Structure formats: structure tokens, C-alpha cells
Amino acid sequence: MAEGSTGRRRFSDKWGKHELDVLAVLSSAFPQWLTSRQIAQRVKAYADSYGELADQAAKAAFAKQFQRDRAKLAAMGIAIESRQPEYSSKSEGQDFASYRLQLGDEPRIRMVFEPEDMPVLAAANYLARSMSISQENERQEEQASHISRTAPRVPQTPAPGLGLDSIAPGLGTQAIPDELVKEIDSRRFAATVDVDGDHINVAYTDSDDLAMFVLEHPGSMIVSPQEAVDAFNRRLNAAKAFRPAETAEPVETAPSGTDGAAGGEDASSEAKKAKKSSSFQTGSEVDRRLRLMLFLSAHMGEEYSMEELADRFIGEPRTEDERRKHIATIHKDINTLTTVSDDGEMAGSQFFDIDWSLLDAEGIVSATNSLGLERLAGISPQYLSMLTASVSYLAHSPLLPAAQRKQAEALYHRLHQHVRPGQTPWVSLTGYELEPRSFGVVKRAIDRHELLDMTYTDSTGAFRRKLVAPVRIYVDEGEYYAAMYTLVADAAPEDKANLVDKAATGTRANGRSRMWQVLRLARIEKAEPVQPVKPLDIPEMTVGELRTWSFDHGTATCFITDSHDLRFVKNLPDATVEPFGDGDKVRLTVSSDSWFVAFCIAHARHITAVAPETLRTMIVARAERELSVGEGK
């Protein structure tokens, strides 16, 4: 290692620093636009290989390498925009665009995050990035037919990861709950849905899934993409043609070759929009150095120990030997980010000045002179809005542990202060509606083995009050239910004895046990935990058994499908399935007629007949109404 006459350390360019050097050149020149020739002259790796771009072979080689490096930067969260030069000869106009960093019109927002924020922030970032990438893919496909040959093939809205990493280092080392990752990854597409005037960004699995969401939210309408609107209309038109199941005859049809679970022909077009990977942080050397570079840019002049930087950007070591290796890796990164090319003029011209004496003596990094890279540090206003919405959603959904949900609520209020009024979008995952307000207190009572003093509305709308032991929460037909054990007299405190159900023993007229009550959480008006005077011995109960108690007057239904072994049929609890021609006849008792109407329309491309006639009539009427509303808007 040698120092030049200026005191700066010099290295040959051996670390594959193309992306970093391109970034340094464009950042130091911002807001000026640089032509391809200027970039090739200033980036040492390009200049050594392609010189002055005097021939077509050199131009083609440069263009290929530069677009590859540009795409890598875009994938890491830093976009480079392009334009044709205002003044150029005809030949140059064909060969050279000009480029600069895409920073947006508003400065990035910087916040301080506490260690306890990091697990929630990582989960919210995972959700927000999933929504952003899905929608970006949709926009690119919509625009593909009229993009010019000279337009960049990289996202015009920068991927948000590195800006957040620069002020929240170590984000990529956080563990995200497996259930959250599973549910997000299973919803490969995103659509914008208007629900009573609010636009909600909905992540969904397939067109059936999205249709079910829309139909379960009366007054909602798919805004974009157009492919989702068309797929929904196809289901509505198919539902209008349902036949009565009572008189339907088995039909032999030619094999369609479509996958009922994926929505048939919709799957072929939508599969193009599937996300390629759920891993947003590559862990590569260049990726790590970019995050480190932006972090130092956001904290110029501040001091950080090598050990602290190693923990933030590589992760907690398991052994002391591993700690030393992590520190050595960060030291190498610092050396790479402070090198200059041999002539001292071209890029590679250092990203930072480092206090080398402080680093060598005490292992502390203090950086200055960031070449304007501090512009990239922080969160863009657009992405902060999506991140805030994701934090809010996770604070009120069952996808995070209770402790993290409480932290998410606190983080939401801090983030929301930096978002302009009316700019926070809403986010939702199909099948994971925001929980009813009583969910938290009921779930805590279950976890702590407490009783519950609850006031609720019965099927007639009258208010009732009762002391129960909540046992389980589950989702059925799109609703949250709680199973309550009512035989609690022995465990009730004296002052609550009057709230115990005196008829909790024996059976009802329909033969069902009085020891259990299944109640929709949305019907609980008020609930307070009560400490039992003694533990209760509560019998085990399966969801299937509980489901039979969620209604006293269910509706017996039947529908016929056009093929066997459809996924949406397999997922129905307590359904009776028998072969019927090329399809199946499915019998199911439902507690909600409106849910069954939505279910049949959502899966209408694989349902041919429905019973009873009253519900078939409701389905046809709902489909016609939705179509007329869509045409009107």
C-alpha cells in the first residue's frame, strides 16, 4: 500500500468497481448531464478498455458494459436517467445519450431508527418493496409498446432499498417472520383498488383471489392494471351464465389445459408479471460497499468503530474469529472506497477522505468529502409513503408477533409525521383483512389464559353481556371468529358470577353443546380481561368442529365445477365433493349468503351451475350490477 504525493492512498482498479466509479462520476457532476464519451473518459476501467470510443466495436463494447453496470445500480436502488443531447451531429445523436443520477424533485428524508425498530422496519420494507416492484413491473409492461429504442431499460422510479439502508444499516441482517415472507411471496401481483374513494394497493395471488377481495368490499372497483379489470369482467360474465345445479346433467368436455387454481387464461398473461425473486438484498461485495458508502455519506464527520460497522453491515458474529474476519472485510471495503486511479484524475477519484491516523491507531472511521453522494442517503417521499402504509398494515394484521405489532404502531406514528396529509397509500394482502378492534384483547386473553367480560350483539341486534373463556381465533368465510368456552362458573370471581351463562351445560335443541359459543369478533362491542380464580380444564376442539357452531341456521348450497381437483375446492372446510362428469359436485353449508355469492363469482371461470335457486339469482344479479357499475365508471 503506498501513498501518493497528495497523501491519498492509491490502488490499481482490481475490485470490479465499475458501478462505484460510475456512481462517483455522475454524483460529482450532478446536476450536469454527461455524455457516453465523457463517462468513458472519466471512468478508468472504461478508458483503459475503450479509449476515446473511436470505432464502432469500442462503442458497442462500452454500451454493453455501461448498461450492465447501470442495471446493477438500478437493482440496488440507484437509477440513472438518460436523454439525447440537445446539440449533436447526426452520427453522435445515434450513438451517444447523456446521463445523470435520478434523484427526484424532493430531498430525501432522514430519520433516526432505534434498534428495537429494526425487525419491524425490515418486515415493512419487505412488504413495501414487494408492492413497489409488482407495480413497477406492471407499469413497464404497459409502456413497453411505445418505449423508444433509446429509452433506458431500467425502472424510472428507483428501487428503494439502499436509501433506507443508508440511514438504517443492518436492515438486511434482520430476521423476517416466516409466515410474513410466505404470505407476501405467495401474492405475486399487485393492483390498485378503489374502495369508497380510497385507493388501496392490494397484493394478490391470482385473478380469482383479487375478484374475491373486490366482491367482499361492496362499492370497490379495480383501477389498474387493465389486465386485472378484464379478468374480473370475465368472471362476472361467466357468473351470469350459471345454470341451476338441481337440474344440471354431467357434461363431458374437451380438456382445456388450464389451471383452475391460477385462473385459466389469466395465468398466462399474469405469470409474466411474477416477481423473479423474494430476495431483495444480494449480499454481494459491491452491494455491501454501496450501502456502506451511502451510510458514511449520510453521516459525514461522525465516528464509527470498525467493529460497529462490521455488526451493522455484515451481522453479529458467532465467534471471536468470525468477528475479526468481519472487521477485516470492512477494512478492505474502506480501502476500496478511498482509492484513486493511478493518474489521480479519473474516477476512482476517492469517494471519501478518511482520517487514517485515527483509523490506524484506534480502529475508528471518520469520513469527509462524499462527492455529493449524500443526496442519495435517506428515504424518498414516495417510498416513505408506501413504507408508512406497510408499517400501519402490519401493526393491525396477524402477520407479526404481538410485541412487534405494538412497536409497529409506535413506528407508524413517527413515520406518519414526515408524510404529507393524504399522501399515505393503503396496503392490503388478500385474505388478511385488518383485524376487528376486539382482536387484540381477545388474543391477549387467550395467550394469558384469562376470562373475558364481553358485551356483544346477538343475531337479533340486541346487546348481551357474558363471562367466557376465549379459546381460539380463526378465519372462516372471510370473517374473524372466536371460540368461547362458557362453562366457567368454577373459575369466575365472585363479583362476576352473575355474568356466567346459567344454561352452559347440556345441549341445544339442535343437539349442539351449550359449553361452546362461536362469535364473530366484529360483533363484540366491549371486552375486558378477568383473572380466573382457578384454572379451567377446557376440552380440545378442532376448527372443523368449531365451524359447525359458528351458525345455527346455515344455508345448504351446491355448485358444479368443470374439472377435478381444483385448489379452491380443496381449501373449503367441511365440503362434500363427488365426481360429476368432467368436474365435481360440491356440497357446502354456509353461514353467509353474501360470502357464497362472492365466492361463486370469483371462481366463475370453473363453476358451471349453482344451487339453491335463490342464491343463483343473487349471484346473477350481483354480477350484472357490478358490470353496469364498471361500464358507468
C-alpha positions in Angstrom: 0.0 0.0 0.0 1.5 3.3 -1.0 0.5 6.9 -0.6 0.8 9.4 -3.3 2.3 12.9 -3.0 -1.1 14.3 -2.1 -1.4 11.9 0.9 -4.1 9.8 -0.8 -3.7 6.1 -1.0 -3.5 4.7 -4.5 -4.7 1.3 -5.7 -5.0 -0.3 -9.1 -8.5 -1.0 -10.2 -8.8 -4.7 -9.3 -12.0 -5.0 -7.3 -14.6 -4.8 -10.1 -15.5 -1.2 -9.1 -17.2 -0.2 -12.3 -20.5 0.5 -10.6 -18.9 2.5 -7.8 -16.8 4.5 -10.2 -19.8 5.3 -12.5 -21.7 6.4 -9.4 -18.8 8.7 -8.3 -18.5 10.3 -11.7 -22.3 11.0 -12.1 -22.6 12.2 -8.5 -19.7 14.6 -8.6 -21.1 16.0 -11.9 -24.8 16.3 -10.8 -26.9 18.1 -11.9 -24.9 18.3 -15.1 -25.6 15.6 -17.8 -22.7 13.6 -19.0 -22.5 12.0 -22.5 -21.3 8.5 -23.1 -18.0 9.7 -24.3 -17.5 11.8 -21.1 -18.3 8.8 -18.9 -16.0 6.6 -20.9 -13.2 9.1 -20.5 -13.6 9.6 -16.7 -14.2 6.0 -15.5 -10.8 4.4 -15.5 -12.0 0.9 -16.3 -13.8 2.2 -19.4 -11.0 4.4 -20.5 -8.4 1.6 -20.3 -10.6 -0.7 -22.4 -12.5 1.7 -24.8 -10.3 4.8 -25.0 -12.0 7.6 -26.9 -14.6 5.3 -28.5 -13.1 5.9 -31.8 -14.6 2.9 -33.6 -17.9 1.1 -33.6 -16.5 -2.0 -31.8 -15.4 0.1 -28.9 -18.7 1.9 -28.8 -20.6 -1.4 -28.8 -18.4 -2.8 -26.0 -18.8 0.3 -23.9 -22.5 0.4 -24.4 -22.9 -3.2 -23.3 -20.7 -2.8 -20.2 -22.2 0.5 -19.2 -25.8 -0.7 -19.5 -24.9 -3.8 -17.4 -23.4 -1.6 -14.7 -26.3 0.8 -14.9 -28.8 -2.1 -14.4 -26.8 -3.3 -11.4 -27.1 0.1 -9.8 -30.8 0.3 -10.6 -31.4 -3.1 -8.9 -29.6 -1.8 -5.8 -31.7 1.3 -5.6 -29.9 3.9 -7.7 -31.4 4.8 -11.0 -29.6 6.6 -13.8 -31.8 8.6 -16.2 -30.9 9.3 -19.9 -31.8 11.8 -22.6 -30.5 12.6 -26.1 -28.0 15.5 -26.2 -29.7 18.8 -27.2 -26.9 19.6 -29.7 -25.0 16.9 -31.5 -24.3 15.8 -35.1 -26.5 13.2 -36.6 -24.0 10.4 -36.1 -23.4 11.4 -32.4 -27.1 11.6 -31.9 -27.4 8.0 -32.8 -24.5 6.8 -30.6 -24.5 9.0 -27.5 -27.2 9.7 -25.0 -26.4 11.8 -21.9 -26.9 10.6 -18.4 -27.2 11.7 -14.8 -28.4 10.3 -11.5 -32.1 10.3 -10.9 -32.7 11.9 -7.6 -36.3 13.2 -7.9 -37.6 16.7 -7.3 -37.7 16.4 -3.5 -34.9 15.9 -1.0 -34.7 12.5 0.8 -35.9 12.2 4.3 -33.5 11.1 7.1 -34.7 9.7 10.4 -33.1 8.0 13.3 -34.2 4.5 14.0 -33.8 2.7 17.3 -32.5 -1.0 17.5 -36.0 -2.1 18.5 -37.4 -0.6 15.3 -35.2 -2.8 13.0 -37.3 -6.1 13.0 -40.5 -4.2 12.2 -38.8 -1.9 9.7 -37.3 -4.9 7.9 -40.7 -6.6 7.7 -42.4 -3.4 6.4 -39.6 -2.8 3.9 -40.1 -6.4 2.6 -43.8 -5.7 2.1 -43.4 -2.2 0.6 -40.7 -3.4 -1.8 -42.9 -6.3 -2.9 -45.7 -3.9 -3.7 -43.4 -1.4 -5.4 -41.7 -4.0 -7.6 -45.0 -5.6 -8.6 -46.5 -2.3 -9.7 -43.3 -1.2 -11.4 -43.4 -4.4 -13.5 -46.9 -3.6 -14.4 -46.1 -0.1 -15.5 -43.1 -1.3 -17.6 -45.3 -3.8 -19.4 -48.0 -1.2 -20.1 -45.4 1.2 -21.5 -43.4 -1.4 -23.5 -45.4 -0.9 -26.7 -44.4 2.7 -27.0 -41.0 3.0 -25.4 -38.4 4.4 -27.8 -35.2 2.5 -28.7 -33.1 5.0 -26.8 -35.2 4.8 -23.5 -33.4 3.1 -20.6 -34.5 -0.4 -19.8 -34.3 0.2 -16.0 -37.0 1.4 -13.6 -37.7 5.1 -13.8 -38.7 5.0 -10.1 -35.6 3.9 -8.1 -35.9 0.7 -6.1 -35.9 2.0 -2.5 -33.6 -0.4 -0.7 -30.3 1.4 -0.5 -31.7 4.8 0.5 -33.3 3.3 3.6 -30.1 1.2 4.2 -28.1 4.3 4.3 -29.9 5.5 7.5 -30.8 2.1 8.9 -27.8 0.0 8.3 -28.1 -3.7 9.1 -31.6 -3.9 7.8 -30.7 -6.8 5.6 -29.5 -8.8 8.6 -32.9 -8.8 10.4 -34.9 -12.0 10.5 -38.4 -11.6 9.0 -41.2 -13.9 10.3 -41.6 -17.0 8.0 -45.3 -16.6 7.9 -45.0 -13.0 6.6 -42.5 -14.0 3.9 -44.7 -16.9 2.9 -47.8 -14.8 2.6 -46.1 -11.9 0.7 -44.3 -14.2 -1.7 -47.5 -16.2 -2.5 -49.1 -12.9 -3.7 -47.2 -12.4 -6.8 -49.2 -9.5 -8.3 -50.4 -6.1 -7.2 -53.4 -4.0 -8.2 -54.9 -0.7 -7.2 -58.4 -1.0 -6.0 -60.8 2.0 -5.2 -62.7 1.2 -2.0 -65.2 4.0 -1.2 -62.9 6.6 -2.7 -59.7 5.4 -1.1 -57.1 3.8 -3.3 -55.7 0.5 -1.8 -52.6 -1.3 -3.1 -53.7 -4.9 -3.0 -51.2 -7.8 -3.3 -53.0 -10.9 -4.6 -52.2 -14.5 -5.7 -54.3 -14.7 -8.9 -57.4 -13.2 -10.6 -59.8 -15.3 -8.5 -58.1 -14.0 -5.4 -58.4 -10.4 -6.4 -62.0 -10.8 -7.5 -62.9 -12.2 -4.1 -61.3 -9.2 -2.4 -63.3 -6.8 -4.6 -66.6 -8.6 -4.1 -66.2 -8.7 -0.3 -65.8 -4.9 -0.3 -69.1 -3.5 -1.7 -68.5 -0.3 -3.7 -65.0 -1.2 -4.7 -63.6 -1.2 -8.2 -60.3 -2.3 -9.7 -58.4 0.8 -11.0 -55.3 -0.8 -12.6 -53.8 -2.7 -14.2 -56.2 -3.2 -17.2 -55.5 -6.9 -17.3 -56.9 -7.3 -13.8 -60.0 -5.3 -14.8 -60.5 -7.5 -17.8 -60.1 -10.7 -15.8 -62.7 -9.5 -13.2 -65.2 -8.8 -16.0 -64.7 -12.2 -17.5 -65.7 -13.7 -14.1 -68.8 -11.5 -13.9 -69.9 -12.6 -17.4 -69.3 -16.2 -16.6 -71.4 -15.9 -13.4 -74.3 -14.6 -15.4 -74.4 -17.9 -17.3 -74.6 -20.2 -14.3 -77.2 -23.0 -14.6 -79.4 -24.4 -11.8 -77.4 -27.2 -10.1 -80.5 -29.1 -9.2 -81.3 -29.9 -12.8 -77.7 -29.9 -14.2 -76.6 -33.0 -16.2 -73.0 -34.2 -16.2 -71.1 -32.7 -19.1 -68.1 -34.2 -21.0 -65.8 -31.5 -22.3 -62.6 -31.4 -24.2 -59.5 -30.9 -22.0 -58.9 -27.2 -21.6 -55.3 -27.4 -20.4 -55.9 -24.6 -17.9 -55.1 -24.4 -14.3 -58.2 -23.6 -12.3 -56.3 -22.5 -9.3 -54.4 -19.9 -11.3 -57.3 -18.5 -13.2 -57.0 -20.3 -16.6 -56.1 -18.0 -19.4 -55.4 -15.2 -16.9 -52.5 -17.1 -15.6 -50.6 -17.0 -18.9 -50.7 -13.2 -19.0 -50.2 -12.6 -15.3 -47.4 -15.0 -15.0 -45.2 -12.6 -17.0 -45.6 -10.2 -14.0 -44.4 -12.7 -11.4 -41.6 -11.4 -9.3 -38.4 -13.1 -10.1 -37.1 -13.3 -6.5 -38.1 -12.5 -3.0 -34.5 -11.8 -2.0 -34.1 -8.0 -2.3 -30.6 -7.7 -0.8 -27.9 -9.6 -2.7 -25.2 -9.6 -0.1 -22.5 -9.1 -2.8 -19.4 -7.1 -2.1 -20.5 -4.3 -4.4 -23.9 -4.2 -2.7 -22.4 -4.0 0.7 -19.9 -1.3 -0.3 -22.7 0.8 -1.8 -24.7 0.6 1.5 -21.6 1.4 3.5 -20.8 4.3 1.1 -24.2 5.8 1.4 -24.2 5.4 5.2 -20.9 7.3 5.5 -22.3 9.9 3.1 -25.3 10.4 5.4 -23.0 10.7 8.5 -20.1 12.8 7.3 -17.6 13.6 10.1 -19.2 11.2 12.6 -17.0 8.5 14.1 -17.8 4.7 14.0 -15.6 1.9 15.2 -14.7 -0.9 12.7 -16.5 -3.4 15.0 -19.7 -1.4 14.9 -19.6 -1.1 11.1 -19.0 -4.8 10.8 -22.0 -5.6 13.0 -24.2 -3.2 11.0 -23.3 -4.3 7.5 -22.3 -7.9 7.9 -24.2 -9.1 11.0 -23.5 -10.2 14.6 -20.5 -12.7 14.6 -20.9 -16.1 16.3 -17.2 -16.4 17.3 -14.3 -14.1 18.0 -12.5 -15.4 14.9 -15.6 -14.5 12.8 -15.6 -11.0 14.4 -12.0 -10.5 13.2 -12.9 -11.6 9.7 -15.8 -9.3 9.6 -13.7 -6.3 10.7 -11.0 -7.2 8.1 -13.8 -7.3 5.4 -15.0 -3.8 6.4 -11.4 -2.6 6.4 -11.0 -3.8 2.9 -14.2 -2.1 1.9 -12.9 1.2 3.4 -9.7 0.9 1.4 -11.7 0.2 -1.8 -13.9 3.3 -1.3 -10.9 5.5 -0.7 -8.8 4.5 -3.7 -7.9 6.7 -6.7 -6.7 5.6 -10.1 -3.0 5.7 -10.8 -3.2 9.1 -12.6 -5.2 10.6 -9.7 -7.6 12.3 -12.1 -10.1 9.7 -13.3 -12.9 8.1 -11.4 -11.9 6.1 -8.7 -11.2 9.6 -7.5 -11.9 8.9 -3.9 -15.4 8.7 -2.6 -14.1 9.9 0.8 -11.2 11.4 2.7 -10.5 9.3 5.8 -8.7 10.2 9.0 -6.1 7.5 8.5 -4.3 8.2 11.7 -7.5 7.7 13.7 -8.3 4.5 11.8 -4.8 3.0 12.2 -4.5 4.0 15.9 -8.0 3.3 17.3 -9.9 1.5 14.6 -12.3 4.3 14.2 -13.7 5.5 10.8 -14.4 9.2 10.3 -15.2 10.2 6.6 -15.5 13.5 4.8 -15.8 14.6 1.1 -18.5 12.4 -0.3 -18.6 13.7 -3.8 -22.3 14.7 -3.3 -23.3 11.1 -2.6 -25.2 12.4 0.5 -28.0 13.2 -2.0 -28.8 9.5 -2.2 -28.9 8.9 1.5 -32.4 8.7 3.1 -35.9 7.8 2.0 -37.6 9.3 -0.9 -41.0 10.9 -0.1 -42.8 8.5 -2.4 -41.3 5.4 -0.8 -41.8 6.7 2.7 -45.5 6.9 2.0 -45.5 3.2 0.9 -43.3 2.3 3.9 -45.6 4.1 6.3 -48.7 2.3 4.9 -46.9 -1.0 5.2 -46.0 -0.4 8.9 -49.6 0.6 9.6 -50.9 -2.6 7.9 -48.5 -4.8 9.9 -49.5 -3.1 13.1 -53.1 -4.3 12.6 -52.7 -7.7 11.0 -51.9 -11.1 12.4 -48.7 -11.5 10.4 -46.4 -10.0 13.1 -45.9 -11.2 16.7 -47.8 -9.2 19.3 -44.7 -7.4 20.6 -43.6 -6.3 17.2 -47.1 -5.1 16.3 -47.0 -2.8 19.3 -43.6 -1.5 18.1 -45.1 -1.1 14.6 -47.9 1.1 15.9 -45.3 3.4 17.6 -43.1 3.4 14.5 -46.1 4.3 12.3 -46.8 7.5 14.3 -43.2 8.6 13.9 -43.1 7.9 10.2 -46.5 9.5 9.6 -45.2 12.9 10.8 -43.0 13.0 7.7 -45.8 12.2 5.2 -47.9 14.9 3.7 -51.6 14.8 4.5 -53.5 12.5 2.2 -50.3 11.0 0.7 -50.3 7.7 2.7 -51.5 4.9 0.4 -53.3 1.9 1.9 -51.9 -1.5 1.6 -53.6 -4.9 1.9 -52.9 -8.6 1.3 -55.9 -10.6 0.1 -57.2 -12.9 2.8 -55.6 -10.9 5.6 -58.1 -8.2 6.4 -57.3 -5.8 9.2 -58.4 -7.3 12.4 -61.6 -6.2 14.2 -60.9 -3.8 17.1 -61.6 -6.6 19.7 -58.9 -8.9 18.2 -56.1 -7.6 20.4 -57.9 -8.0 23.8 -59.3 -11.4 22.9 -55.9 -12.7 21.6 -54.2 -11.5 24.8 -56.8 -13.2 27.0 -56.2 -16.5 25.1 -52.5 -16.2 25.5 -52.7 -15.4 29.2 -55.5 -18.0 29.9 -57.8 -15.2 31.2 -61.6 -14.9 31.2 -63.3 -12.3 29.2 -66.2 -10.0 30.3 -67.7 -9.2 26.9 -70.6 -7.2 25.6 -71.8 -8.2 22.2 -74.7 -8.1 19.8 -76.7 -11.2 19.2 -78.3 -12.3 15.9 -81.3 -10.0 16.6 -79.2 -7.0 17.2 -79.8 -6.9 21.0 -76.9 -6.2 23.4 -75.8 -9.1 25.7 -73.1 -9.4 28.3 -71.4 -12.7 29.3 -68.4 -14.1 31.1 -66.5 -16.6 28.9 -63.1 -18.2 28.4 -61.8 -17.4 24.9 -60.0 -20.4 23.4 -59.2 -19.8 19.7 -59.5 -17.3 16.9 -59.9 -18.5 13.4 -61.0 -17.1 10.0 -63.9 -18.6 8.1 -65.7 -17.2 5.0 -63.6 -14.0 5.3 -64.7 -13.3 8.9 -62.8 -13.5 12.2 -64.4 -15.8 14.7 -63.6 -16.6 18.4 -64.5 -19.9 20.0 -65.6 -19.2 23.6 -65.9 -21.8 26.4 -68.9 -20.8 28.5 -68.7 -23.4 31.3 -66.7 -21.0 33.6 -68.7 -20.9 36.8 -66.0 -22.5 38.9 -63.4 -20.0 37.7 -65.5 -16.9 37.9 -64.7 -14.2 40.6 -67.5 -13.5 43.0 -68.2 -10.1 41.6 -68.6 -11.6 38.0 -70.7 -14.6 39.0 -73.9 -13.0 37.6 -72.4 -12.9 34.1 -71.9 -16.7 33.9 -74.2 -18.5 31.4 -76.5 -20.4 33.7 -77.5 -22.7 30.8 -73.9 -23.6 29.9 -74.4 -27.3 30.5 -76.4 -29.8 28.3 -77.3 -29.3 24.6 -79.4 -27.1 22.5 -82.4 -28.2 20.6 -80.3 -28.8 17.5 -78.0 -31.2 19.5 -75.0 -28.8 19.8 -73.2 -28.4 23.1 -74.0 -25.3 25.2 -70.5 -25.3 26.6 -69.3 -23.5 23.5 -70.2 -20.3 21.8 -68.7 -19.2 18.4 -68.9 -15.4 17.9 -67.8 -13.1 15.1 -65.2 -10.7 16.6 -66.9 -7.8 14.7 -70.0 -8.3 17.0 -68.0 -7.8 20.2 -68.7 -4.2 21.3 -66.6 -4.2 24.5 -64.3 -6.8 26.2 -62.3 -6.7 29.4 -59.9 -9.4 30.7 -60.8 -11.1 34.0 -58.4 -13.2 36.1 -59.9 -16.6 36.9 -59.9 -17.8 40.5 -58.8 -21.2 39.3 -57.5 -22.8 36.1 -60.1 -24.2 33.7 -59.9 -27.7 32.2 -61.0 -26.9 28.6 -61.5 -29.8 26.2 -59.7 -29.9 22.9 -61.7 -28.8 19.9 -60.8 -28.8 16.2 -61.5 -25.9 13.8 -63.8 -28.3 11.8 -65.9 -28.9 15.0 -65.9 -25.2 15.9 -67.0 -24.3 12.4 -70.2 -26.3 12.8 -71.1 -24.0 15.8 -70.5 -20.7 14.0 -74.1 -20.7 12.9 -77.4 -22.2 13.9 -79.2 -21.7 10.6 -76.7 -22.3 7.8 -77.7 -22.5 4.1 -77.1 -25.8 2.3 -75.5 -25.0 -1.1 -74.2 -26.9 -4.1 -72.1 -25.9 -7.1 -70.7 -27.9 -10.0 -67.2 -27.4 -11.5 -65.8 -28.0 -15.0 -62.8 -30.0 -13.9 -61.5 -32.1 -11.0 -59.1 -31.4 -8.1 -59.3 -27.6 -8.2 -57.4 -25.9 -5.5 -60.2 -23.6 -4.3 -62.4 -26.6 -3.8 -59.7 -28.4 -1.8 -59.4 -25.4 0.5 -63.1 -25.4 1.5 -63.5 -26.8 5.0 -66.2 -29.5 5.6 -67.2 -29.6 1.9 -68.5 -32.8 0.4 -67.1 -33.5 -3.1 -68.2 -36.2 -5.6 -67.3 -36.7 -9.2 -69.8 -35.2 -11.7 -68.9 -35.7 -15.4 -65.6 -33.9 -16.1 -65.9 -31.9 -12.9 -67.1 -32.2 -9.3 -70.3 -31.6 -7.5 -69.5 -29.8 -4.2 -72.0 -29.5 -1.3 -71.3 -27.0 1.4 -73.2 -25.4 4.3 -72.5 -21.7 4.6 -73.4 -19.1 7.3 -73.1 -16.1 5.0 -75.1 -15.9 1.8 -73.1 -12.8 0.7 -69.8 -14.7 1.1 -71.1 -17.6 -1.1 -72.2 -15.1 -3.8 -68.7 -13.5 -3.8 -67.1 -17.0 -3.8 -69.0 -18.3 -6.8 -68.4 -15.2 -8.9 -64.7 -15.1 -8.0 -64.3 -18.7 -9.2 -66.9 -18.4 -12.0 -64.5 -19.5 -14.8 -64.6 -23.0 -13.3 -68.1 -23.2 -12.0 -71.0 -24.1 -14.3 -74.0 -24.5 -12.0 -75.2 -23.3 -8.6 -77.9 -24.2 -6.1 -80.2 -23.2 -4.4 -82.0 -21.1 -7.0 -82.4 -18.2 -4.5 -78.6 -17.8 -4.3 -78.1 -18.4 -8.0 -80.5 -15.5 -8.6 -78.5 -13.3 -6.2 -75.2 -14.2 -8.0 -76.6 -13.3 -11.4 -78.0 -10.0 -10.1 -74.7 -9.1 -8.3 -72.7 -9.9 -11.5 -75.0 -7.7 -13.6 -74.8 -4.9 -11.1 -71.0 -5.0 -11.0 -70.8 -4.9 -14.8 -73.2 -2.0 -15.0 -71.2 0.0 -12.4 -68.0 -0.8 -14.2 -69.5 0.4 -17.5 -70.8 3.6 -15.9 -67.4 4.5 -14.5 
